[in-house]
Amino acid sequence: MGRSENFTKFCHGGLIVTSTLLLVVSLFSRQGLSENSPTLISFGTETLEPLTPEHEIPVVKSIPFLSPSTITPSEVADIPGIPPLQTLNFADFSRQGVSGESCNFGNCPTLAQAAPINIPPQVPQPDPNRDRFLPRPPIPPKPEPPPNPELTPTPTPAPTPSTDETPIPVQQINVTGSTILTLEEIKTLVNPLENTSTTLTQLRELADKITAIYLEQGYITSRAIVPEQTINNGIVEIQVIEGTLENIEVEGIKRLHPSYITSRIHLGATKPLSTAALENQLRLLRINPLFETVEASLRAGTQEGQSILIVRVVEAPPFGVSLNLDNYSPPSIGSERMGISVRHLNLTGRGDFLGLSYNTTRLIANGDSDIIDALYSIPINPMNGTIQLRVQPYQNRITQEPFNALNIEGKSQRYEISYRQPIIRNPISEFALSFGFAYQDSQTFLDNNGEPFASGPDSKGYTRTSVLKFGQDYLIRDTQGAWALRSQFNLGLDILGATDVSTPNAAFFSWLGQVQRVQRLGENNLLIAQGDIQLSADPLFPSQQFVIGGALSLRGYRQNVRAGDNGFRISFEDRITLDRNKDSEPVFQLAPFLDFGGVWNHDRNPNQIIGKTFLAGAGLGLIWQPVSGLNLRLDYGIPLISISDRGNNIQDDGIYFSVTYTP
């Protein structure tokens, strides 16, 4: 790949200046986050372990334990809205009474001897939780008076006061049935009407105030009334009817079991029924990949205060296929790879996921690696607690000269079971704990004979690890973007034949931390900042080490150019949108970036890191979606720190490409 030295310097210098200017300009254009945010880079992506820098031995890099919640563009900016619940008609709430108040017995002794007072039933008023769905009864015609040839005048009766305005001596008002109002709030409401004479109209106005409080807090199906009652000793009752959800009816379901939807909505069906809690669960369903659309409406139930929720869904196609072509593989086993992935989102109707992918470097250039990744996961509770099973068989062979003559080969099998349980889950934030166990069995070969190439494996080249994992991940969105944080503790156990021959061995303790921030800088400008760090209390096998270098890690260098027991990486990328489609989604973007990181080994690790351990690169990326489903990416990174072991692959020239097609 010969290039003119002057041309190379010119390109490098120009690209560094251009990328730096783009980053500086973007940082001074900070604005609010819009809805159409570009896709957030996958959080915690790791790649296959390269040949170890010391001996060029193929090994398998440990795949991350349970990726944290992924963030789609619409989620970063704002949770997509759903058609609003059909709210109940509150126009008649001002006419609905709430139970009355009465004065305190001790302060109103004259009322102690008063005869009981009957509060008549109210003139029937529309029930806001029921009658709005029923036609109003027709008003019967006024009857004709019977014929009477001679009408004798009768005395005009004396006017009687309206029942609603009849004074009622009230000592005490009891508000019953409320779980929302505090004693202080109730006291503030009822005090003005206690120990005085009041009217039924005033009691109903008090009920309306209580109803208004419920409405303001989002309890749209709750109301307060003045029930029919006999007032004894000046004690009046105001009854609060708190709304509940009687039933959930699901429409449009084809393959998915209805309980998948109803169990999740019931998490928001609190008593009293809150539209905010209900809509939170509906929004979570809306962003669920199982559905294309989710709509909901409320209608009256069979009992007073009860409602029925009608949920209409359109299921997304469960089966999908993706094809990919990139140069994200280590050059020693073939940098250009092709792959296919198939998935089913709802295998048995319980929302369980089955995915299978195959990637190989055999079909392009001079590569020899194959990796299969099979994954099955199933949610087991409405909070999306998920069990995941994963199997990854892998093999590779050195094809890079002059090491290809040694016939060096590596094979590995990895098995993992894990469980992830969200503790907090709503459209704004999610916090989850993860527990898992991973077993990996790897072996290296020299001319078809098992052979170790570094300190750690046994005499036959075997490396076996049994790792217990405990992870925590947290996602929170705000008006300007989103934060994603992840922590994982790894404990290597001396079980199931784990390798314990020398140092390093299978008994270890390490911690991996990851943080990501997506920040809107302008209408067409999105900054993505990422940081990873790994700290280990013990020397580690290569499969457990922290690696840097490559398109998904530190651009400007080949894939996995350095590996160590400990390490860190920091990356900044600015997505500048130049073109959008008719749906306002970005289809062409510039992405200037800056990456840097370093690695170091534990003091007791006999395997040394050769070459510089701190690296940095800068460059420019192009992201293009010419048609729906086809995503192209091209990155050009310039190493800011030169290394002596640079090769002649296009990765060493800082060129990375990726083509993904999802029909």
Secondary structure per residue as TSV (DSSP state, phi and psi in degrees):
chain	resnum	aa	ss	phi	psi
A	1	M	-	360.0	54.8
A	2	G	-	-67.7	137.3
A	3	R	-	-138.7	150.7
A	4	S	-	-61.1	134.4
A	5	E	H	-62.3	-41.0
A	6	N	H	-66.2	-42.1
A	7	F	H	-62.0	-39.5
A	8	T	H	-62.9	-46.5
A	9	K	H	-62.7	-39.3
A	10	F	H	-62.4	-47.6
A	11	C	H	-61.3	-45.9
A	12	H	H	-61.8	-48.9
A	13	G	H	-63.1	-43.6
A	14	G	H	-64.8	-41.2
A	15	L	H	-68.4	-38.2
A	16	I	H	-62.5	-46.4
A	17	V	H	-62.5	-45.1
A	18	T	H	-61.6	-47.8
A	19	S	H	-63.2	-41.4
A	20	T	H	-63.5	-43.6
A	21	L	H	-62.5	-42.0
A	22	L	H	-62.1	-41.4
A	23	L	H	-66.2	-43.0
A	24	V	H	-64.1	-45.2
A	25	V	H	-61.1	-41.7
A	26	S	H	-64.6	-34.4
A	27	L	H	-69.7	-16.6
A	28	F	T	-102.0	13.5
A	29	S	-	-120.5	39.5
A	30	R	-	-66.5	126.2
A	31	Q	-	-139.6	-177.5
A	32	G	-	-73.2	161.1
A	33	L	-	-81.4	130.0
A	34	S	-	-97.4	178.5
A	35	E	S	-74.7	-28.7
A	36	N	-	-97.6	71.5
A	37	S	-	-89.8	140.6
A	38	P	-	-64.0	164.0
A	39	T	-	-64.4	135.6
A	40	L	-	-74.7	132.6
A	41	I	-	-60.2	142.8
A	42	S	-	-55.3	130.9
A	43	F	T	-87.4	122.6
A	44	G	T	83.0	29.1
A	45	T	-	-73.0	130.8
A	46	E	-	-122.8	158.7
A	47	T	-	-119.9	176.2
A	48	L	-	-65.7	143.9
A	49	E	-	-64.4	138.3
A	50	P	-	-79.2	-177.7
A	51	L	S	-60.1	139.0
A	52	T	-	-62.2	138.1
A	53	P	T	-57.0	-29.4
A	54	E	T	-75.7	-42.4
A	55	H	T	-127.5	4.6
A	56	E	-	54.1	47.6
A	57	I	-	-101.2	128.5
A	58	P	-	-72.8	128.2
A	59	V	-	-135.7	174.5
A	60	V	-	-109.3	127.6
A	61	K	-	-77.0	137.9
A	62	S	-	-62.2	126.8
A	63	I	-	-75.2	143.8
A	64	P	-	-58.0	143.2
A	65	F	S	-82.4	110.9
A	66	L	S	52.7	94.1
A	67	S	-	-61.2	143.9
A	68	P	-	-69.8	175.4
A	69	S	-	-55.4	127.3
A	70	T	-	-75.0	153.5
A	71	I	-	-120.6	121.5
A	72	T	-	-89.5	162.5
A	73	P	H	-54.7	-43.4
A	74	S	H	-67.3	-31.1
A	75	E	H	-70.8	-36.2
A	76	V	H	-62.9	-46.0
A	77	A	H	-76.9	-48.9
A	78	D	-	-171.1	141.2
A	79	I	-	-66.1	128.4
A	80	P	-	-57.2	135.2
A	81	G	-	-74.2	160.3
A	82	I	-	-118.4	158.3
A	83	P	-	-53.6	133.1
A	84	P	-	-64.3	152.3
A	85	L	-	-60.4	143.0
A	86	Q	-	-70.8	101.2
A	87	T	-	-69.5	154.4
A	88	L	-	-77.3	161.1
A	89	N	-	-82.3	116.0
A	90	F	-	-103.0	8.5
A	91	A	T	-61.9	-29.8
A	92	D	T	-95.4	1.4
A	93	F	G	-63.7	-28.3
A	94	S	G	-67.6	-16.0
A	95	R	G	-96.6	-8.5
A	96	Q	S	-85.9	130.7
A	97	G	-	-84.4	156.9
A	98	V	-	-114.9	150.1
A	99	S	-	-55.0	146.9
A	100	G	-	-76.2	177.9
A	101	E	-	-111.1	160.1
A	102	S	-	-136.7	155.3
A	103	C	B	-79.1	162.4
A	104	N	-	-69.8	134.6
A	105	F	T	-59.8	-41.1
A	106	G	T	-67.5	-29.8
A	107	N	T	-89.4	-7.7
A	108	C	-	-129.5	68.4
A	109	P	G	-64.6	-26.3
A	110	T	G	-68.0	-21.2
A	111	L	G	-82.8	-9.4
A	112	A	G	-65.4	-31.6
A	113	Q	G	-95.3	2.4
A	114	A	-	-69.1	146.8
A	115	A	-	-70.9	151.8
A	116	P	-	-57.3	142.9
A	117	I	E	-112.4	130.0
A	118	N	E	-95.2	128.4
A	119	I	E	-91.8	113.7
A	120	P	-	-68.1	158.7
A	121	P	-	-63.5	147.1
A	122	Q	-	-69.3	154.8
A	123	V	-	-59.0	129.8
A	124	P	-	-51.0	125.6
A	125	Q	-	-116.5	157.1
A	126	P	-	-60.8	131.8
A	127	D	-	-80.4	115.5
A	128	P	T	-65.6	-12.4
A	129	N	T	-101.2	-0.9
A	130	R	T	-139.5	-52.5
A	131	D	G	-67.7	-21.6
A	132	R	G	-66.0	-16.3
A	133	F	G	-96.9	-1.3
A	134	L	S	-116.1	145.0
A	135	P	-	-68.3	142.9
A	136	R	-	-68.4	138.9
A	137	P	-	-65.7	143.8
A	138	P	-	-66.1	146.5
A	139	I	-	-80.6	120.8
A	140	P	-	-66.3	149.0
A	141	P	-	-67.1	148.6
A	142	K	-	-67.7	126.8
A	143	P	-	-67.4	145.7
A	144	E	-	-75.3	140.4
A	145	P	-	-70.6	146.7
A	146	P	-	-66.3	145.8
A	147	P	-	-64.1	135.5
A	148	N	-	-142.9	106.8
A	149	P	S	-62.8	-34.0
A	150	E	S	-128.3	109.8
A	151	L	-	-95.0	123.8
A	152	T	-	-94.8	130.4
A	153	P	-	-65.2	143.1
A	154	T	-	-116.5	153.3
A	155	P	-	-63.4	142.0
A	156	T	-	-74.7	124.0
A	157	P	-	-68.2	153.4
A	158	A	-	-70.7	138.9
A	159	P	-	-62.8	139.4
A	160	T	-	-107.8	144.7
A	161	P	-	-65.7	147.3
A	162	S	-	-62.2	140.6
A	163	T	G	-59.1	-39.4
A	164	D	G	-63.9	-24.3
A	165	E	G	-105.3	5.2
A	166	T	S	-68.8	127.8
A	167	P	-	-62.7	136.9
A	168	I	E	-124.6	119.3
A	169	P	E	-70.7	124.1
A	170	V	E	-123.8	125.1
A	171	Q	B	-97.5	-42.4
A	172	Q	E	-146.2	141.5
A	173	I	E	-117.2	122.1
A	174	N	E	-102.5	120.6
A	175	V	E	-97.9	113.7
A	176	T	E	-111.9	153.5
A	177	G	S	88.0	1.9
A	178	S	-	-98.0	128.7
A	179	T	S	-107.7	0.6
A	180	I	S	-101.9	-44.1
A	181	L	S	-74.2	137.4
A	182	T	-	-84.6	166.1
A	183	L	H	-61.2	-36.4
A	184	E	H	-66.2	-41.3
A	185	E	H	-65.0	-42.4
A	186	I	H	-63.6	-43.0
A	187	K	H	-61.5	-41.2
A	188	T	H	-62.5	-36.3
A	189	L	H	-74.0	-41.4
A	190	V	H	-90.6	-20.6
A	191	N	G	-53.9	-42.8
A	192	P	G	-61.8	-21.4
A	193	L	G	-105.3	-4.4
A	194	E	T	-85.7	152.5
A	195	N	T	60.3	38.2
A	196	T	E	-156.3	175.1
A	197	S	E	-94.3	130.6
A	198	T	E	-132.1	-180.0
A	199	T	-	-121.5	164.5
A	200	L	H	-62.5	-34.2
A	201	T	H	-61.9	-42.5
A	202	Q	H	-66.5	-37.1
A	203	L	H	-64.3	-40.1
A	204	R	H	-68.8	-33.0
A	205	E	H	-65.0	-37.2
A	206	L	H	-63.5	-41.8
A	207	A	H	-60.6	-39.4
A	208	D	H	-63.4	-36.6
A	209	K	H	-63.6	-41.3
A	210	I	H	-65.2	-42.9
A	211	T	H	-58.7	-41.6
A	212	A	H	-62.4	-37.2
A	213	I	H	-61.8	-43.4
A	214	Y	H	-62.3	-42.7
A	215	L	H	-63.7	-42.1
A	216	E	H	-62.2	-29.6
A	217	Q	T	-91.4	6.1
A	218	G	T	90.2	10.0
A	219	Y	-	-93.8	77.0
A	220	I	T	-76.1	-13.9
A	221	T	T	-103.7	10.1
A	222	S	-	-103.5	149.8
A	223	R	E	-156.9	164.4
A	224	A	E	-118.0	144.2
A	225	I	E	-137.5	160.6
A	226	V	-	-99.6	102.8
A	227	P	-	-73.4	160.8
A	228	E	S	-63.7	129.4
A	229	Q	E	-160.3	163.1
A	230	T	E	-108.0	123.4
A	231	I	E	-86.4	118.5
A	232	N	B	-114.1	132.4
A	233	N	T	57.6	27.6
A	234	G	T	74.3	18.5
A	235	I	E	-100.5	121.9
A	236	V	E	-116.8	142.1
A	237	E	E	-108.7	136.0
A	238	I	E	-115.2	123.4
A	239	Q	E	-103.1	130.1
A	240	V	E	-101.0	122.4
A	241	I	E	-100.7	102.4
A	242	E	-	-84.4	130.1
A	243	G	-	-70.0	146.0
A	244	T	E	-134.4	164.4
A	245	L	E	-97.9	114.5
A	246	E	E	-76.9	-41.4
A	247	N	E	-159.9	158.0
A	248	I	E	-121.9	121.9
A	249	E	E	-109.6	126.6
A	250	V	E	-107.9	129.3
A	251	E	E	-119.4	146.8
A	252	G	S	93.9	-1.8
A	253	I	-	-70.7	134.7
A	254	K	S	-115.1	-60.0
A	255	R	S	-108.3	-34.6
A	256	L	S	-70.7	140.7
A	257	H	-	-71.5	134.2
A	258	P	H	-57.6	-29.3
A	259	S	H	-64.1	-23.1
A	260	Y	H	-60.0	-39.3
A	261	I	H	-82.0	-49.0
A	262	T	H	-64.4	-37.9
A	263	S	H	-65.2	-33.9
A	264	R	H	-75.2	-39.0
A	265	I	H	-67.4	-33.8
A	266	H	G	-61.5	-22.0
A	267	L	G	-63.3	-26.6
A	268	G	G	-101.1	2.5
A	269	A	-	-90.8	63.6
A	270	T	-	-77.3	167.0
A	271	K	S	-117.3	121.9
A	272	P	S	-69.8	157.8
A	273	L	-	-67.6	122.6
A	274	S	-	-108.5	126.5
A	275	T	H	-67.3	-31.3
A	276	A	H	-64.1	-47.5
A	277	A	H	-65.3	-38.3
A	278	L	H	-66.3	-44.4
A	279	E	H	-69.5	-29.3
A	280	N	H	-60.0	-44.7
A	281	Q	H	-67.8	-36.0
A	282	L	H	-67.7	-35.9
A	283	R	H	-67.8	-37.5
A	284	L	H	-62.6	-37.5
A	285	L	H	-67.3	-35.6
A	286	R	H	-63.2	-37.8
A	287	I	T	-89.2	2.1
A	288	N	S	-72.2	129.2
A	289	P	T	-63.6	-10.0
A	290	L	T	-71.5	-18.0
A	291	F	E	-123.0	145.4
A	292	E	E	-90.1	-42.7
A	293	T	E	-140.4	150.2
A	294	V	E	-138.7	122.8
A	295	E	E	-128.9	154.6
A	296	A	E	-150.0	152.6
A	297	S	E	-151.0	154.7
A	298	L	E	-106.2	143.6
A	299	R	E	-138.6	165.6
A	300	A	E	-65.4	146.7
A	301	G	-	-92.6	-167.8
A	302	T	S	-84.6	-17.7
A	303	Q	S	-120.8	157.7
A	304	E	T	-61.7	132.8
A	305	G	T	85.4	-5.1
A	306	Q	E	-100.4	150.8
A	307	S	E	-134.4	156.6
A	308	I	E	-116.4	128.4
A	309	L	E	-97.1	124.5
A	310	I	E	-101.5	119.7
A	311	V	E	-114.1	123.3
A	312	R	E	-112.9	124.1
A	313	V	E	-126.4	155.1
A	314	V	E	-122.9	115.9
A	315	E	E	-72.7	141.9
A	316	A	-	-77.6	153.7
A	317	P	-	-57.5	123.9
A	318	P	S	-76.0	-25.2
A	319	F	E	-97.4	137.8
A	320	G	E	-147.1	153.6
A	321	V	E	-134.5	140.9
A	322	S	E	-132.9	142.1
A	323	L	E	-117.2	140.4
A	324	N	E	-139.2	149.7
A	325	L	E	-142.7	125.2
A	326	D	E	-157.5	178.3
A	327	N	-	-121.3	50.6
A	328	Y	-	-98.5	16.2
A	329	S	S	-104.5	151.4
A	330	P	-	-58.5	134.9
A	331	P	G	-60.5	-26.4
A	332	S	G	-64.3	-22.5
A	333	I	G	-117.6	8.9
A	334	G	-	108.1	109.8
A	335	S	S	-78.1	-31.4
A	336	E	-	-88.9	128.0
A	337	R	E	-133.2	154.6
A	338	M	E	-122.1	151.5
A	339	G	E	-155.5	162.6
A	340	I	E	-138.0	141.1
A	341	S	E	-130.4	134.9
A	342	V	E	-124.0	148.4
A	343	R	E	-148.4	154.3
A	344	H	E	-133.7	121.5
A	345	L	S	-79.7	-17.7
A	346	N	-	-148.3	71.7
A	347	L	S	-64.8	-45.3
A	348	T	S	-116.2	9.1
A	349	G	S	88.9	4.8
A	350	R	S	-108.8	13.5
A	351	G	S	77.7	19.6
A	352	D	-	-83.5	144.1
A	353	F	E	-109.8	136.4
A	354	L	E	-128.5	123.6
A	355	G	E	-130.1	143.3
A	356	L	E	-141.2	127.8
A	357	S	E	-132.6	151.5
A	358	Y	E	-138.3	127.3
A	359	N	E	-127.9	138.5
A	360	T	E	-144.2	151.1
A	361	T	S	-108.9	7.9
A	362	R	T	-70.6	-31.2
A	363	L	T	-86.4	-9.1
A	364	I	S	-128.1	133.2
A	365	A	S	54.4	-138.1
A	366	N	S	-118.4	73.3
A	367	G	-	-120.9	163.7
A	368	D	-	-154.2	80.9
A	369	S	E	-151.2	145.6
A	370	D	E	-139.8	134.2
A	371	I	E	-139.3	132.9
A	372	I	E	-115.5	137.2
A	373	D	E	-130.5	112.5
A	374	A	E	-114.3	130.0
A	375	L	E	-137.9	135.7
A	376	Y	E	-133.5	132.6
A	377	S	E	-139.5	147.9
A	378	I	E	-142.8	129.6
A	379	P	E	-75.6	140.7
A	380	I	-	-119.4	-0.8
A	381	N	S	-152.2	164.9
A	382	P	T	-63.6	-21.3
A	383	M	T	-81.5	7.0
A	384	N	-	71.4	29.9
A	385	G	-	-61.6	126.4
A	386	T	E	-129.0	132.0
A	387	I	E	-95.3	134.8
A	388	Q	E	-129.6	135.2
A	389	L	E	-118.4	138.6
A	390	R	E	-143.8	137.5
A	391	V	E	-132.4	134.3
A	392	Q	E	-139.2	93.7
A	393	P	E	-82.4	144.9
A	394	Y	E	-152.8	141.3
A	395	Q	E	-146.2	148.1
A	396	N	E	-150.4	163.2
A	397	R	E	-140.1	139.8
A	398	I	-	-68.1	124.5
A	399	T	-	-118.6	-2.5
A	400	Q	S	-82.4	131.2
A	401	E	T	-72.2	146.9
A	402	P	T	-91.5	5.9
A	403	F	G	-72.8	-16.0
A	404	N	G	-64.1	-24.1
A	405	A	G	-69.5	-19.2
A	406	L	G	-82.6	-8.4
A	407	N	-	54.2	55.4
A	408	I	E	-90.0	130.8
A	409	E	E	-137.9	152.9
A	410	G	E	-137.3	143.5
A	411	K	E	-134.3	149.5
A	412	S	E	-154.5	147.4
A	413	Q	E	-130.9	133.5
A	414	R	E	-127.9	134.0
A	415	Y	E	-129.4	135.7
A	416	E	E	-144.6	139.5
A	417	I	E	-128.9	137.8
A	418	S	E	-150.7	161.8
A	419	Y	E	-137.9	129.7
A	420	R	E	-121.7	126.5
A	421	Q	E	-125.5	111.2
A	422	P	E	-65.9	135.6
A	423	I	E	-97.4	-39.5
A	424	I	E	-122.5	131.1
A	425	R	E	-151.6	112.3
A	426	N	S	-151.6	175.8
A	427	P	S	-64.1	-16.8
A	428	I	S	-96.6	-37.2
A	429	S	E	-145.8	160.3
A	430	E	E	-151.0	132.5
A	431	F	E	-128.1	129.5
A	432	A	E	-139.0	152.3
A	433	L	E	-112.2	145.9
A	434	S	E	-132.0	140.5
A	435	F	E	-131.2	137.9
A	436	G	E	-157.9	165.1
A	437	F	E	-137.1	131.5
A	438	A	E	-127.7	134.8
A	439	Y	E	-120.9	130.2
A	440	Q	E	-132.1	133.6
A	441	D	E	-125.1	112.9
A	442	S	E	-124.8	152.2
A	443	Q	E	-147.3	141.0
A	444	T	E	-110.8	148.8
A	445	F	E	-128.5	145.3
A	446	L	E	-123.5	111.1
A	447	D	T	54.5	47.7
A	448	N	T	70.5	10.5
A	449	N	E	-115.6	131.9
A	450	G	E	-59.2	128.0
A	451	E	-	-151.2	130.8
A	452	P	-	-80.8	147.2
A	453	F	-	-119.4	5.9
A	454	A	S	-159.1	172.6
A	455	S	S	-71.8	134.4
A	456	G	S	131.3	-61.2
A	457	P	S	-65.0	160.6
A	458	D	-	-77.9	-174.8
A	459	S	T	-66.4	-19.1
A	460	K	T	-97.6	7.2
A	461	G	-	83.4	10.2
A	462	Y	E	-80.8	140.6
A	463	T	E	-133.4	113.9
A	464	R	E	-120.3	132.4
A	465	T	E	-130.7	142.8
A	466	S	E	-125.1	111.8
A	467	V	E	-121.0	126.1
A	468	L	E	-94.2	132.8
A	469	K	E	-126.4	139.6
A	470	F	E	-133.1	117.8
A	471	G	E	-123.4	155.4
A	472	Q	E	-135.9	134.1
A	473	D	E	-136.7	146.8
A	474	Y	E	-139.9	132.3
A	475	L	E	-129.5	132.0
A	476	I	E	-143.2	136.7
A	477	R	E	-109.1	148.0
A	478	D	E	-136.2	-175.4
A	479	T	T	-69.9	-17.5
A	480	Q	T	-103.5	-10.4
A	481	G	E	162.9	-139.5
A	482	A	E	-155.6	148.5
A	483	W	E	-112.5	140.2
A	484	A	E	-132.5	125.9
A	485	L	E	-128.5	145.6
A	486	R	E	-147.5	139.2
A	487	S	E	-134.4	141.7
A	488	Q	E	-146.0	128.2
A	489	F	E	-103.4	133.8
A	490	N	E	-119.6	126.6
A	491	L	E	-122.3	111.2
A	492	G	E	-78.4	127.8
A	493	L	E	-109.1	145.2
A	494	D	S	-89.7	66.0
A	495	I	-	-136.5	167.0
A	496	L	T	55.2	40.8
A	497	G	T	72.9	25.3
A	498	A	-	-58.7	142.2
A	499	T	-	-70.7	124.2
A	500	D	-	-143.8	58.2
A	501	V	S	-96.4	-45.9
A	502	S	S	-147.8	-162.8
A	503	T	S	-107.5	130.3
A	504	P	S	-73.9	164.4
A	505	N	-	-138.4	-173.7
A	506	A	S	-79.5	-8.2
A	507	A	-	-93.5	112.2
A	508	F	-	-156.7	168.2
A	509	F	E	-140.2	128.4
A	510	S	E	-143.5	164.0
A	511	W	E	-135.8	135.3
A	512	L	E	-119.7	127.7
A	513	G	E	-122.3	141.2
A	514	Q	E	-139.6	141.5
A	515	V	E	-140.4	143.9
A	516	Q	E	-144.2	136.5
A	517	R	E	-128.3	130.6
A	518	V	E	-110.4	122.4
A	519	Q	E	-128.1	125.4
A	520	R	E	-78.0	121.1
A	521	L	E	-101.6	-17.9
A	522	G	E	-173.3	177.8
A	523	E	T	-60.1	-34.4
A	524	N	T	-122.0	33.2
A	525	N	E	-143.6	119.5
A	526	L	E	-130.8	123.5
A	527	L	E	-98.6	131.6
A	528	I	E	-118.8	118.5
A	529	A	E	-116.4	133.5
A	530	Q	E	-133.0	146.6
A	531	G	E	-143.8	134.7
A	532	D	E	-128.0	145.8
A	533	I	E	-148.5	141.9
A	534	Q	E	-131.5	132.5
A	535	L	E	-125.5	135.6
A	536	S	E	-128.9	138.4
A	537	A	S	-86.8	-5.1
A	538	D	S	-142.7	160.7
A	539	P	-	-63.8	148.6
A	540	L	-	-124.0	151.1
A	541	F	-	-66.5	156.7
A	542	P	G	-55.6	-32.7
A	543	S	G	-67.4	-16.5
A	544	Q	G	-107.5	-1.1
A	545	Q	S	-79.5	165.2
A	546	F	E	-91.2	129.6
A	547	V	E	-119.4	149.5
A	548	I	E	-134.2	155.4
A	549	G	-	112.8	134.7
A	550	G	S	113.6	175.7
A	551	A	T	-63.3	-31.7
A	552	L	T	-97.8	7.6
A	553	S	S	-136.1	-80.1
A	554	L	-	-132.6	102.3
A	555	R	T	-76.4	150.0
A	556	G	T	109.3	-9.3
A	557	Y	S	-135.5	165.0
A	558	R	-	-70.5	164.8
A	559	Q	T	-60.2	127.5
A	560	N	T	54.8	49.2
A	561	V	-	-70.0	-26.0
A	562	R	E	-135.8	147.6
A	563	A	E	-143.8	143.5
A	564	G	E	-156.3	165.9
A	565	D	S	-63.0	-36.4
A	566	N	E	-122.3	154.5
A	567	G	E	-177.2	169.4
A	568	F	E	-149.2	158.8
A	569	R	E	-150.2	136.9
A	570	I	E	-130.8	134.9
A	571	S	E	-138.1	138.4
A	572	F	E	-124.8	129.9
A	573	E	E	-137.5	131.6
A	574	D	E	-109.2	117.6
A	575	R	E	-91.2	113.5
A	576	I	E	-109.2	111.6
A	577	T	E	-81.9	125.3
A	578	L	E	-105.1	-21.6
A	579	D	E	-151.5	146.9
A	580	R	E	-130.6	158.1
A	581	N	-	-88.8	-173.8
A	582	K	T	-65.2	-20.6
A	583	D	T	-93.1	11.3
A	584	S	S	66.5	20.0
A	585	E	-	-88.2	139.3
A	586	P	E	-66.3	134.0
A	587	V	E	-121.3	-13.8
A	588	F	E	-144.3	124.4
A	589	Q	E	-138.2	147.7
A	590	L	E	-98.2	144.6
A	591	A	E	-139.0	78.4
A	592	P	E	-65.5	145.1
A	593	F	E	-144.4	161.1
A	594	L	E	-141.6	122.4
A	595	D	E	-124.3	143.6
A	596	F	E	-156.1	155.8
A	597	G	E	-176.1	174.1
A	598	G	E	-156.6	162.7
A	599	V	E	-136.7	157.5
A	600	W	E	-157.4	153.4
A	601	N	-	-96.7	160.6
A	602	H	-	-66.6	150.0
A	603	D	T	-59.2	-29.4
A	604	R	T	-89.7	1.7
A	605	N	-	-82.2	116.9
A	606	P	-	-73.6	-16.8
A	607	N	S	-81.5	117.7
A	608	Q	-	-89.9	150.2
A	609	I	-	-89.8	123.2
A	610	I	-	-93.3	132.6
A	611	G	S	93.4	-177.4
A	612	K	-	-67.0	141.4
A	613	T	S	-106.7	-7.3
A	614	F	E	-114.2	125.2
A	615	L	E	-130.0	155.0
A	616	A	E	-150.6	144.9
A	617	G	E	-147.7	153.6
A	618	A	E	-140.4	156.1
A	619	G	E	177.6	-158.6
A	620	L	E	-139.3	138.2
A	621	G	E	-118.6	153.0
A	622	L	E	-120.9	130.5
A	623	I	E	-122.8	124.4
A	624	W	E	-139.2	134.8
A	625	Q	-	-122.2	86.0
A	626	P	S	-64.9	-35.9
A	627	V	S	-137.5	162.4
A	628	S	T	-60.7	129.7
A	629	G	T	93.1	-15.3
A	630	L	E	-107.0	118.1
A	631	N	E	-120.6	126.0
A	632	L	E	-118.6	140.9
A	633	R	E	-141.7	135.8
A	634	L	E	-133.8	125.9
A	635	D	E	-120.5	141.8
A	636	Y	E	-127.8	112.9
A	637	G	E	-113.5	142.6
A	638	I	E	-111.4	123.2
A	639	P	E	-68.0	126.5
A	640	L	S	-87.8	-14.0
A	641	I	S	-126.7	119.6
A	642	S	-	-77.7	148.8
A	643	I	-	-127.7	152.8
A	644	S	T	-82.8	-20.1
A	645	D	T	-98.6	29.5
A	646	R	-	-71.9	136.4
A	647	G	-	-98.0	-159.7
A	648	N	S	-119.1	19.8
A	649	N	S	-78.6	158.5
A	650	I	T	-64.7	-22.2
A	651	Q	T	-63.5	-37.6
A	652	D	T	-67.4	-21.8
A	653	D	T	-87.8	2.7
A	654	G	T	79.8	22.2
A	655	I	E	-106.7	126.7
A	656	Y	E	-136.0	140.1
A	657	F	E	-137.6	155.9
A	658	S	E	-150.8	133.2
A	659	V	E	-128.2	123.3
A	660	T	E	-130.3	131.5
A	661	Y	E	-127.2	124.4
A	662	T	-	-123.0	103.2
A	663	P	-	-59.3	360.0
